[in-house]
Amino acid sequence: MSTSEPTWFKSSYSSASGDDCIEVATLPHHVHVRDSKDEDGPRLAVSPAAWAEFVAHAGR
């Protein structure tokens, strides 16, 4: 298991100020989601399949 910090990214649709945005980090077995305004706050981890289903639903 790696102890390195995942690489986080924001949506290209985020405003320049970064208000009300989430950041996502993809790893082989999990997709991590956090509030961009609270980098040390809680994180949500879901399976890649669950994330893909969420993104497909959100894009409708």
C-alpha positions as CSV (number, residue, x, y, z in Angstrom):
1,M,0.0,0.0,0.0
2,S,1.3,3.4,-1.0
3,T,1.5,6.2,1.5
4,S,1.9,8.9,-1.1
5,E,-0.8,11.6,-1.4
6,P,-3.2,11.2,-4.3
7,T,-3.2,13.8,-7.1
8,W,-6.3,15.9,-6.8
9,F,-8.0,17.8,-9.7
10,K,-11.0,20.1,-10.1
11,S,-13.6,20.1,-12.9
12,S,-12.8,22.2,-15.9
13,Y,-16.2,23.8,-15.3
14,S,-15.0,25.2,-11.9
15,S,-15.0,28.9,-11.6
16,A,-11.6,30.6,-11.4
17,S,-12.2,31.4,-7.7
18,G,-12.8,27.8,-6.9
19,D,-16.0,28.5,-5.0
20,D,-18.4,25.6,-4.3
21,C,-16.2,23.0,-5.9
22,I,-15.2,19.4,-5.3
23,E,-11.8,17.9,-6.1
24,V,-11.4,14.3,-7.2
25,A,-8.4,11.9,-7.0
26,T,-8.6,8.6,-8.9
27,L,-6.7,5.6,-7.7
28,P,-6.8,2.0,-9.0
29,H,-9.4,0.8,-6.5
30,H,-11.0,4.0,-5.2
31,V,-12.1,7.4,-6.3
32,H,-11.7,10.0,-3.6
33,V,-13.8,13.2,-3.4
34,R,-13.3,16.2,-1.1
35,D,-14.4,19.8,-0.7
36,S,-11.9,22.1,-2.4
37,K,-12.2,24.7,0.3
38,D,-11.3,22.1,3.1
39,E,-8.4,20.1,1.8
40,D,-7.8,18.6,5.2
41,G,-11.5,17.8,5.8
42,P,-13.4,14.6,5.3
43,R,-13.0,12.6,2.1
44,L,-15.5,10.3,0.4
45,A,-14.1,7.2,-1.2
46,V,-16.2,5.2,-3.7
47,S,-15.4,2.4,-6.2
48,P,-14.6,3.3,-9.7
49,A,-17.9,1.6,-10.8
50,A,-19.9,3.7,-8.4
51,W,-18.2,6.9,-9.5
52,A,-18.8,6.1,-13.2
53,E,-22.5,5.5,-12.5
54,F,-22.7,8.8,-10.5
55,V,-21.0,10.8,-13.3
56,A,-23.3,9.2,-16.0
57,H,-26.4,10.1,-13.9
58,A,-25.2,13.7,-13.2
59,G,-24.5,14.2,-16.9
60,R,-28.1,13.5,-17.9
